[in-house]
C-alpha cells in the first residue's frame, strides 16, 4: 500500500508544477486516468461499444466477412443480412430465371490446392480448430472472356481474373507481408499484383504472380542519383518475365499527392530498391516533373511503351466530371494514350496521408467511375482502354456493382492486408504495426507467418471469384464480364427505385449508350 501511495503523491507533485496539460495541473490522478482511457479508446470502441455495422473504415461485419473467407473459406451466414434495407443504396437486379452454375462460362477444369481451417469448438474461453488440405475450383474466366490490356502492344497483358491487388509498396508493408501476398496470389493464378510506387522488391517476385510495376512521381526504382528518370532501369525492370504492365501513379484516392514513408521504415534494403538514402523520410513530389499536361504525358507514355514493349497505364483520382475530358479528346484526335486507367476513389486507403486530403479531396469511387466511363464513351475512345476500379471494394456484390458501373477490372488493398493479419490498429504510418504487416521492424514482423497467411490470401481471392459467379448467375448472365448498367437498381432514401441510368441522370452524370465490352473479344 505504501509504494502505490507514494507513487500517486509523486505524480501529484510533478503534475501540479508542469505547465503543458491544464487538466493535470488541477486533477493529477483523474487526468492520468483520462489519458489511459483515451489511449484505450480505439480498442474499446472496436471490440465493445461500436455496433457490428458502425466501425470505420471497416465495420466488424466487414472485417469478419474478410477473415472468414480467408481463414475458413466460409461465405455462408445464418438467419439473415445485417444490411439496413431501408437505407439508400445499390442492389443487383436478379433475373426471374437465373442461370444454373453448370451453365456459367469458366475454366471448370482448373482446380487449386489450398489449406483452410475447420472449427472444432468455439467457446467463451477457448477455441479449437485445425488446418486441413482442400481442393477448390479456381473460378477463372474462360479464355474467350479474358481481359486483354494493350492488345496493340508488343507484349499484351492477358488476365483471367477480374480481381487483383492494388499498389502496396515494400516499405509501407514489410517483407513478410509482401511475400505472403505474392505467394498467395501466385497460387490463385490468373490475377496480378501491383508493386506500389516503392518499386519491385525480391518479395514481390517470390510468388510467380503477374506484376504491374507502379511508378510514382518519386520515380523510385527507376531513378538516377540526381532524381532524374533512368530509362535503362525501366528497360531492365520491364524485361523481368513477371512484369506485365506499368502504371504511372498520377494520384491516389486517400492522398491525391505522391507517397510518404517515414524514415524509420527506410531500411538499407528498401533504400537500395528505391534508390534513396537509408533512414531518411521520403516525400514524393505532388506530380511528375517529366510532364505537366495531357500532350506531354501521352508523349511520355508512348515512349515508355516503345522502350518496354508492355502496356502503360495511369492511376488517377477524379476531381469532377471534366477530369478526363482533355485526355479523351487527345486520344480521339491522335489515337494515342494509356492502355489502362485506374480510377481510385477517395475512400481508398494508404499507409500514410494527411487528414485533410483523405477526408476532403477527390470523388468517391462510384460517381468517379461512372463519370470516367461516360467521358470515354462520349468521345468514342472507351474501347482503347481497360478501366480498373479501386476504392474499398472487398465483397463480390460490391465488385459486381463496380463492374456494372463501367469497370473492366477491380483492385483491392486493405482487404488483402486483413487476410495477412491486419487488425485495423490504424498505425500503418508509425512503423509500429502490432501484427507485423505495415512495418519493417524485424521483431514485429515475427508475428506474420508467411506459410500460413499465404493460404488465407489464396482462399480470399478464390472466394471473391466464386461469389462473382454466383451473383452473375442470379442476374441471369453466364459470366461476370457481362455485367451492365441495367443489372443495377438504386433505392432512394424516399423508397423510390431507380435504374442506374435514371440515378445517373438524377446525379447529373451524362449518359450515353453502353457499348459491348471489347476486351473479351481480343485475343
C-alpha positions as CSV (number, residue, x, y, z in Angstrom):
1,X,0.0,0.0,0.0
2,X,2.8,2.4,0.8
3,X,4.5,2.2,-2.6
4,X,1.4,3.0,-4.7
5,X,0.5,5.8,-2.4
6,X,4.0,7.3,-2.7
7,X,3.8,7.0,-6.5
8,X,0.4,8.8,-6.6
9,X,1.8,11.6,-4.4
10,X,4.9,11.8,-6.6
11,X,2.7,12.2,-9.7
12,X,0.5,14.7,-7.8
13,X,3.6,16.8,-7.2
14,X,5.1,16.9,-10.6
15,X,1.8,17.3,-12.4
16,X,0.8,20.3,-10.3
17,X,4.1,22.0,-11.4
18,X,4.1,21.2,-15.1
19,X,2.6,23.8,-17.5
20,X,1.8,21.7,-20.5
21,X,-1.5,20.0,-19.5
22,X,-4.3,22.0,-17.9
23,X,-6.2,19.0,-16.6
24,X,-3.2,17.5,-14.9
25,X,-2.5,20.8,-13.0
26,X,-5.9,20.7,-11.3
27,X,-6.7,17.0,-11.3
28,X,-3.4,15.0,-11.5
29,X,-4.9,11.5,-10.7
30,X,-8.1,11.8,-12.7
31,X,-6.2,13.4,-15.5
32,X,-3.9,10.4,-15.7
33,X,-6.9,8.1,-15.8
34,X,-8.3,10.2,-18.6
35,X,-5.2,9.7,-20.7
36,X,-5.2,6.0,-20.1
37,X,-8.9,5.6,-21.2
38,X,-8.3,7.9,-24.2
39,X,-5.4,5.7,-25.3
40,X,-7.5,2.6,-24.9
41,X,-10.4,4.2,-26.7
42,X,-10.0,2.8,-30.3
43,X,-9.7,-0.8,-28.9
44,X,-12.7,-0.3,-26.6
45,X,-14.9,1.1,-29.4
46,X,-13.8,-1.6,-31.8
47,X,-14.5,-4.6,-29.5
48,X,-17.0,-3.4,-27.0
49,X,-19.0,-0.3,-28.0
50,X,-19.3,0.0,-31.8
51,X,-22.3,-1.7,-33.4
52,X,-21.5,-4.5,-35.7
53,X,-22.0,-2.3,-38.8
54,X,-20.7,1.1,-37.4
55,X,-16.9,0.9,-37.3
56,X,-14.7,2.8,-39.8
57,X,-13.0,2.3,-42.2
58,X,-14.2,-1.3,-41.9
59,X,-17.0,-2.4,-39.6
60,X,-16.9,-5.6,-37.6
61,X,-19.2,-7.3,-40.1
62,X,-16.9,-6.2,-42.9
63,X,-13.8,-7.3,-41.1
64,X,-15.2,-10.7,-40.1
65,X,-16.5,-11.4,-43.6
66,X,-13.0,-11.0,-45.0
67,X,-11.4,-13.1,-42.2
68,X,-14.0,-15.9,-42.6
69,X,-13.4,-16.1,-46.4
70,X,-9.7,-16.1,-45.9
71,X,-9.3,-18.4,-42.9
72,X,-12.2,-20.8,-43.3
73,X,-13.2,-20.4,-46.9
74,X,-16.5,-19.7,-45.4
75,X,-19.1,-17.5,-47.2
76,X,-22.3,-18.6,-45.6
77,X,-24.3,-16.7,-43.0
78,X,-27.3,-17.6,-40.9
79,X,-30.7,-16.0,-40.1
80,X,-30.3,-13.0,-42.4
81,X,-28.4,-9.9,-43.6
82,X,-27.4,-7.1,-41.2
83,X,-27.7,-4.6,-44.0
84,X,-30.2,-1.7,-43.4
85,X,-32.6,-2.3,-46.3
86,X,-34.4,0.9,-45.6
87,X,-31.3,3.0,-46.3
88,X,-30.5,4.3,-49.8
89,X,-28.1,2.0,-51.8
90,X,-27.4,-0.1,-54.8
91,X,-28.8,-3.6,-55.5
92,X,-28.1,-6.2,-58.1
93,X,-31.2,-7.0,-60.2
94,X,-31.9,-10.7,-60.0
95,X,-33.4,-12.4,-63.1
96,X,-36.7,-14.2,-62.9
97,X,-34.9,-17.2,-64.4
98,X,-31.3,-17.3,-63.2
99,X,-28.5,-19.4,-64.7
100,X,-27.5,-22.7,-63.3
101,X,-23.9,-22.9,-62.2
102,X,-23.3,-25.6,-64.8
103,X,-24.2,-23.0,-67.5
104,X,-21.6,-20.5,-66.4
105,X,-18.6,-19.8,-68.7
106,X,-15.4,-20.5,-66.7
107,X,-12.4,-22.7,-66.5
108,X,-14.2,-25.5,-64.8
109,X,-11.3,-28.0,-65.2
110,X,-8.9,-25.7,-63.3
111,X,-8.5,-27.0,-59.7
112,X,-6.3,-25.3,-57.0
113,X,-5.0,-26.9,-53.8
114,X,-5.3,-24.9,-50.7
115,X,-5.4,-25.1,-46.9
116,X,-8.2,-23.9,-44.6
117,X,-9.3,-24.1,-41.0
118,X,-12.1,-26.2,-39.6
119,X,-13.6,-25.1,-36.3
120,X,-13.9,-27.9,-33.7
121,X,-15.0,-25.8,-30.7
122,X,-15.8,-22.1,-30.2
123,X,-16.4,-21.4,-26.5
124,X,-16.2,-18.3,-24.4
125,X,-12.8,-19.0,-23.1
126,X,-11.3,-21.4,-25.7
127,X,-11.4,-22.1,-29.4
128,X,-10.1,-25.3,-31.1
129,X,-9.6,-25.5,-34.8
130,X,-7.4,-27.5,-37.2
131,X,-5.9,-26.9,-40.6
132,X,-7.0,-29.2,-43.4
133,X,-6.0,-29.5,-47.1
134,X,-8.6,-28.9,-49.7
135,X,-9.0,-28.7,-53.5
136,X,-11.3,-26.0,-54.9
137,X,-12.4,-24.7,-58.3
138,X,-10.4,-21.7,-59.5
139,X,-13.3,-19.8,-60.8
140,X,-11.1,-18.3,-63.5
141,X,-12.6,-16.6,-66.5
142,X,-12.9,-18.7,-69.7
143,X,-10.3,-17.9,-72.2
144,X,-12.8,-16.2,-74.5
145,X,-13.7,-13.8,-71.6
146,X,-10.1,-13.0,-70.7
147,X,-9.4,-9.2,-70.4
148,X,-6.6,-8.1,-72.6
149,X,-4.7,-4.9,-71.7
150,X,-2.8,-3.3,-74.5
151,X,-3.7,-5.6,-77.4
152,X,-1.6,-3.5,-79.8
153,X,1.5,-3.8,-77.6
154,X,4.4,-6.0,-78.4
155,X,3.5,-8.0,-75.3
156,X,-0.2,-7.6,-74.3
157,X,-1.3,-8.5,-70.8
158,X,-4.0,-11.2,-70.7
159,X,-5.9,-11.6,-67.5
160,X,-8.3,-14.5,-66.4
161,X,-9.4,-12.9,-63.2
162,X,-11.4,-9.7,-62.6
163,X,-9.9,-9.0,-59.2
164,X,-6.3,-8.2,-58.3
165,X,-4.1,-6.4,-55.8
166,X,-3.8,-2.6,-55.7
167,X,-0.5,-0.9,-55.1
168,X,1.2,-1.7,-51.8
169,X,4.9,-0.9,-51.6
170,X,7.6,-2.8,-49.9
171,X,8.5,-0.3,-47.2
172,X,4.9,0.6,-46.5
173,X,4.4,-3.1,-45.9
174,X,7.1,-5.4,-44.5
175,X,8.9,-8.2,-46.5
176,X,6.8,-10.9,-44.9
177,X,3.5,-9.3,-45.8
178,X,4.6,-8.7,-49.4
179,X,5.9,-12.3,-49.6
180,X,2.6,-13.8,-48.3
181,X,0.6,-11.7,-50.7
182,X,2.8,-12.6,-53.6
183,X,2.8,-16.3,-52.9
184,X,-0.9,-16.4,-52.2
185,X,-1.9,-14.5,-55.3
186,X,0.5,-16.7,-57.3
187,X,-1.2,-19.8,-56.2
188,X,-4.6,-18.3,-57.1
189,X,-3.4,-17.9,-60.7
190,X,-4.8,-15.5,-63.3
191,X,-4.6,-12.4,-61.1
192,X,-2.0,-9.6,-60.7
193,X,0.0,-7.8,-58.0
194,X,0.7,-4.0,-58.2
195,X,4.0,-3.1,-56.6
196,X,3.0,0.3,-55.4
197,X,5.3,3.3,-56.1
198,X,8.1,1.8,-54.0
199,X,9.4,-0.3,-56.9
200,X,9.9,-4.0,-57.4
201,X,11.4,-5.9,-54.4
202,X,12.5,-9.6,-54.3
203,X,9.5,-10.3,-52.2
204,X,7.0,-9.2,-55.0
205,X,8.7,-11.7,-57.2
206,X,8.6,-14.7,-54.8
207,X,5.1,-15.9,-55.7
208,X,5.4,-16.1,-59.5
209,X,2.4,-13.8,-59.9
210,X,1.9,-11.3,-62.7
211,X,3.2,-7.9,-61.7
212,X,2.1,-4.3,-62.6
213,X,5.0,-2.1,-61.9
214,X,3.8,1.2,-60.4
215,X,6.0,4.3,-60.9
216,X,5.1,7.4,-58.8
217,X,6.3,11.0,-59.0
218,X,9.4,10.0,-56.9
219,X,10.5,7.6,-59.7
220,X,11.6,5.0,-57.1
221,X,13.5,2.1,-58.5
222,X,13.9,3.8,-61.9
223,X,15.7,7.0,-60.9
224,X,19.3,8.2,-61.2
225,X,21.2,9.6,-58.2
226,X,20.1,13.1,-59.1
227,X,16.4,12.1,-59.1
228,X,16.1,12.1,-62.9
229,X,14.4,9.2,-64.8
230,X,16.6,6.2,-65.7
231,X,15.5,4.7,-69.0
232,X,18.0,1.8,-68.7
233,X,16.5,0.8,-65.3
234,X,13.0,0.9,-66.9
235,X,14.1,-1.5,-69.6
236,X,15.7,-3.7,-67.1
237,X,12.6,-3.9,-64.9
238,X,10.3,-4.4,-67.9
239,X,12.4,-7.3,-69.1
240,X,11.5,-9.3,-66.0
241,X,9.2,-12.1,-67.1
242,X,6.7,-11.4,-64.3
243,X,6.3,-7.7,-65.2
244,X,3.3,-7.4,-67.5
245,X,2.4,-3.7,-67.3
246,X,3.5,-0.3,-65.9
247,X,1.3,2.1,-64.1
248,X,2.1,5.8,-63.7
249,X,0.6,7.0,-60.4
250,X,-0.7,10.5,-61.0
251,X,-2.9,10.4,-57.9
252,X,-4.3,8.2,-55.1
253,X,-7.7,8.5,-53.6
254,X,-6.5,8.7,-50.0
255,X,-3.8,11.3,-50.6
256,X,-4.0,12.7,-54.1
257,X,-0.4,13.7,-54.0
258,X,2.7,11.4,-54.1
259,X,3.5,9.0,-51.3
260,X,5.1,9.4,-47.8
261,X,7.3,6.9,-46.0
262,X,8.7,7.7,-42.5
263,X,12.5,7.5,-42.1
264,X,12.2,4.6,-39.6
265,X,10.8,2.4,-42.3
266,X,13.5,3.1,-44.9
267,X,16.0,0.3,-44.1
268,X,19.1,0.0,-46.2
269,X,17.4,-2.7,-48.3
270,X,14.4,-0.5,-49.0
271,X,16.7,2.4,-49.8
272,X,18.6,0.3,-52.3
273,X,15.5,-0.8,-54.1
274,X,14.1,2.8,-54.2
275,X,17.5,4.3,-54.9
276,X,17.3,6.7,-52.0
277,X,19.2,7.3,-48.7
278,X,18.6,5.0,-45.8
279,X,16.6,6.1,-42.8
280,X,15.6,9.4,-44.5
281,X,11.9,10.3,-44.6
282,X,10.6,10.1,-48.2
283,X,8.0,12.6,-49.6
284,X,7.3,12.2,-53.3
285,X,6.5,15.3,-55.4
286,X,2.9,16.1,-55.9
287,X,3.2,15.3,-59.6
288,X,5.7,14.1,-62.2
289,X,8.3,16.6,-63.2
290,X,8.6,14.9,-66.6
291,X,5.3,16.1,-67.9
292,X,2.7,18.8,-67.0
293,X,-0.2,18.4,-69.4
294,X,-2.0,15.8,-71.5
295,X,0.1,16.1,-74.7
296,X,3.4,15.8,-72.8
297,X,2.1,12.9,-70.6
298,X,0.9,11.0,-73.7
299,X,4.2,11.5,-75.4
300,X,5.9,10.1,-72.3
301,X,3.5,7.1,-72.2
302,X,4.2,6.4,-75.9
303,X,8.0,6.4,-75.3
304,X,7.6,4.2,-72.3
305,X,5.5,1.7,-74.3
306,X,8.1,1.7,-77.1
307,X,11.0,1.2,-74.6
308,X,9.3,-1.5,-72.6
309,X,7.1,-3.3,-75.1
310,X,4.4,-3.7,-72.5
311,X,1.1,-1.9,-71.7
312,X,1.3,1.5,-69.9
313,X,-1.5,2.9,-67.8
314,X,-2.2,5.7,-65.4
315,X,-3.8,5.9,-61.9
316,X,-5.9,8.9,-61.2
317,X,-8.4,10.4,-58.9
318,X,-11.4,12.1,-60.4
319,X,-11.9,15.6,-59.2
320,X,-15.1,16.2,-61.3
321,X,-16.9,15.3,-64.5
322,X,-14.3,17.1,-66.6
323,X,-11.2,15.4,-65.2
324,X,-10.7,13.1,-68.2
325,X,-12.2,15.4,-70.9
326,X,-8.8,16.7,-72.2
327,X,-7.3,13.2,-72.3
328,X,-10.3,11.7,-74.0
329,X,-10.2,14.5,-76.7
330,X,-6.5,13.9,-77.2
331,X,-7.0,10.1,-77.5
332,X,-9.7,10.7,-80.1
333,X,-7.6,13.1,-82.1
334,X,-4.3,11.2,-82.1
335,X,-5.2,7.6,-81.4
336,X,-2.6,7.6,-78.6
337,X,-2.9,7.3,-74.9
338,X,-2.7,4.9,-72.0
339,X,-3.7,1.2,-72.3
340,X,-5.5,1.3,-69.0
341,X,-6.8,3.8,-66.5
342,X,-7.1,3.0,-62.8
343,X,-9.8,5.1,-61.1
344,X,-9.1,5.4,-57.3
345,X,-11.9,6.6,-55.1
346,X,-11.5,9.0,-52.2
347,X,-12.5,6.2,-49.8
348,X,-9.3,4.2,-50.6
349,X,-6.6,3.5,-48.1
350,X,-3.0,4.3,-47.7
351,X,0.0,3.7,-45.4
352,X,0.3,7.4,-44.6
353,X,-1.5,10.6,-45.6
354,X,-2.8,13.9,-44.3
355,X,-6.3,14.1,-42.8
356,X,-7.5,17.0,-45.0
357,X,-6.6,15.1,-48.2
358,X,-8.1,11.8,-47.1
359,X,-11.4,13.5,-46.0
360,X,-11.9,16.3,-48.4
361,X,-10.2,15.9,-51.7
362,X,-11.3,13.7,-54.7
363,X,-14.6,12.0,-55.6
364,X,-15.7,8.7,-54.1
365,X,-15.4,5.7,-56.4
366,X,-18.9,5.1,-57.7
367,X,-19.6,8.6,-59.2
368,X,-15.9,8.8,-60.2
369,X,-16.1,5.5,-62.1
370,X,-19.3,6.4,-63.9
371,X,-18.0,9.9,-64.9
372,X,-14.8,8.3,-66.3
373,X,-16.7,5.7,-68.2
374,X,-19.1,8.2,-69.6
375,X,-16.4,10.7,-70.7
376,X,-14.5,8.0,-72.5
377,X,-17.7,6.8,-74.3
378,X,-18.8,10.3,-75.3
379,X,-15.5,10.8,-77.1
380,X,-15.7,7.2,-78.6
381,X,-12.4,6.1,-77.0
382,X,-13.7,3.7,-74.4
383,X,-12.6,0.7,-76.5
384,X,-9.0,1.9,-76.3
385,X,-8.6,1.5,-72.6
386,X,-9.2,-1.0,-69.8
387,X,-10.8,0.7,-66.8
388,X,-9.8,-0.5,-63.4
389,X,-11.8,0.4,-60.3
390,X,-10.1,0.9,-56.9
391,X,-11.6,2.0,-53.6
392,X,-12.8,-0.2,-50.7
393,X,-14.2,-3.0,-53.0
394,X,-13.9,-6.1,-50.9
395,X,-17.1,-8.2,-51.4
396,X,-18.5,-9.9,-54.6
397,X,-21.6,-7.8,-54.6
398,X,-19.6,-4.5,-54.3
399,X,-17.3,-5.7,-57.1
400,X,-20.3,-6.7,-59.3
401,X,-21.8,-3.2,-58.9
402,X,-18.5,-1.6,-59.9
403,X,-18.3,-3.8,-63.0
404,X,-21.9,-2.8,-63.8
405,X,-20.9,0.9,-63.5
406,X,-18.2,0.6,-66.1
407,X,-15.1,-1.1,-64.6
408,X,-13.4,-3.9,-66.5
409,X,-11.2,-5.0,-63.6
410,X,-11.1,-4.3,-59.8
411,X,-8.1,-3.5,-57.5
412,X,-8.1,-4.0,-53.7
413,X,-5.5,-3.5,-51.0
414,X,-6.7,-3.2,-47.4
415,X,-8.9,-6.3,-47.5
416,X,-5.8,-8.2,-48.6
417,X,-3.9,-6.7,-45.7
418,X,-6.6,-8.1,-43.4
419,X,-6.0,-11.6,-44.9
420,X,-2.4,-11.5,-43.8
421,X,-3.3,-10.4,-40.3
422,X,-4.2,-6.6,-40.2
423,X,-6.4,-5.8,-37.3
424,X,-7.1,-2.2,-38.1
425,X,-4.8,-0.8,-35.5
426,X,-4.5,2.4,-37.6
427,X,-0.7,2.5,-37.0
428,X,0.4,2.0,-40.6
429,X,2.3,5.3,-40.6
430,X,4.2,4.7,-37.4
431,X,6.2,1.5,-38.2
432,X,4.6,0.0,-35.1
433,X,2.0,-2.3,-36.6
434,X,1.4,-4.9,-33.8
435,X,0.8,-7.8,-36.2
436,X,3.8,-7.3,-38.4
437,X,2.0,-6.2,-41.6
438,X,2.7,-2.5,-42.1
439,X,6.1,-2.4,-40.5
440,X,9.7,-3.1,-41.4
441,X,10.6,-3.8,-37.8
442,X,12.1,-7.3,-37.7
443,X,10.8,-8.0,-34.2
444,X,7.2,-7.0,-35.0
445,X,7.3,-8.9,-38.3
446,X,7.8,-12.2,-36.5
447,X,4.1,-12.2,-35.8
448,X,3.4,-12.8,-39.5
449,X,3.9,-16.5,-40.6
450,X,4.1,-16.5,-44.4
451,X,3.5,-20.2,-44.8
452,X,0.1,-19.8,-43.0
453,X,-1.0,-16.4,-44.3
454,X,-0.4,-17.1,-48.0
455,X,-3.3,-19.6,-48.0
456,X,-5.6,-17.0,-46.5
457,X,-4.8,-14.7,-49.4
458,X,-5.5,-17.6,-51.8
459,X,-8.8,-18.5,-50.2
460,X,-10.0,-14.9,-50.1
461,X,-9.2,-14.4,-53.8
462,X,-10.9,-17.5,-54.9
463,X,-14.0,-16.8,-52.7
464,X,-14.4,-13.4,-54.4
465,X,-14.3,-15.0,-57.8
466,X,-16.7,-17.7,-56.7
467,X,-19.1,-15.0,-55.3
468,X,-18.9,-13.1,-58.6
469,X,-20.1,-16.1,-60.5
470,X,-22.9,-16.7,-58.0
471,X,-24.1,-13.1,-58.4
472,X,-23.8,-13.3,-62.2
473,X,-25.9,-16.5,-62.2
474,X,-28.5,-14.8,-60.1
475,X,-28.6,-11.9,-62.5
476,X,-29.2,-14.3,-65.4
477,X,-25.8,-13.9,-67.1
478,X,-23.2,-16.6,-67.8
479,X,-20.1,-14.6,-66.9
480,X,-19.3,-11.7,-64.5
481,X,-17.7,-10.0,-67.6
482,X,-21.3,-9.4,-68.8
483,X,-22.4,-7.1,-66.0
484,X,-24.0,-3.9,-67.4
485,X,-25.8,-0.9,-66.0
486,X,-29.2,-2.5,-66.4
487,X,-28.2,-5.1,-63.8
488,X,-28.2,-2.5,-61.0
489,X,-31.0,-0.7,-59.2
490,X,-30.8,2.2,-56.8
491,X,-33.1,2.7,-53.8
492,X,-33.6,6.3,-52.9
493,X,-34.0,7.4,-49.2
494,X,-37.6,8.1,-50.1
495,X,-38.1,4.4,-51.0
496,X,-38.3,5.1,-54.8
497,X,-36.4,2.7,-57.1
498,X,-34.3,3.9,-60.0
499,X,-32.4,2.2,-62.7
500,X,-28.8,3.0,-62.7
501,X,-29.3,5.2,-65.8
502,X,-32.1,7.1,-64.0
503,X,-29.9,7.5,-61.0
504,X,-27.0,8.9,-63.1
505,X,-29.4,11.5,-64.6
506,X,-30.6,12.3,-61.1
507,X,-27.0,12.9,-60.1
508,X,-26.5,14.9,-63.4
509,X,-23.9,12.4,-64.7
510,X,-24.4,12.5,-68.5
511,X,-25.2,9.1,-70.1
512,X,-24.6,7.6,-73.5
513,X,-25.4,4.2,-74.9
514,X,-23.4,1.4,-73.3
515,X,-21.2,-0.4,-75.8
516,X,-20.3,-4.1,-75.6
517,X,-17.2,-4.7,-73.6
518,X,-14.5,-5.0,-76.3
519,X,-11.8,-6.6,-74.2
520,X,-13.5,-10.1,-74.0
521,X,-13.1,-10.5,-77.8
522,X,-9.4,-9.5,-78.2
523,X,-7.1,-12.5,-78.4
